[in-house]
Amino acid sequence: MSFNTVLKDQSVIVDVRTREEFMGGHVADSINIPLNEVPQRLEEFKMMAHIILCCASGARSQQATNFLKQNGIDCINGGSWLSVNNLKNN
């Protein structure tokens, strides 16, 4: 399944930036789970489907993607939240 298909579908967009960064701007309907909280919130991720992770540049979301995949959770690194926002709204 492609990134665009998942994004247009029933995806859950998770922004792994800090709460302060998230409050400064984010994708509408996205949720904020800062990168340092991802390991403690693994059970929460297991209940999600079509997970797209994003952050400022894609580096932190790639770290989260790698960790979640190592723990059996299917997800996609969407890169920067601005890119995800542009794709979602076009």
LINCOR-V896977 format. One record per helix or strand of 3 or more residues. SS is the DSSP state (a for helix, b for strand). FROM is the first residue (numbers start at 1). TO is the last residue. If there is no record, write none. Layout:
[[SS/FROM/TO] [SS/FROM/TO]]
//
This chain:
[[a/3/8] [b/12/15] [a/19/23] [a/35/37] [a/39/46] [b/51/55] [a/59/70] [b/75/80] [a/81/88]]
//
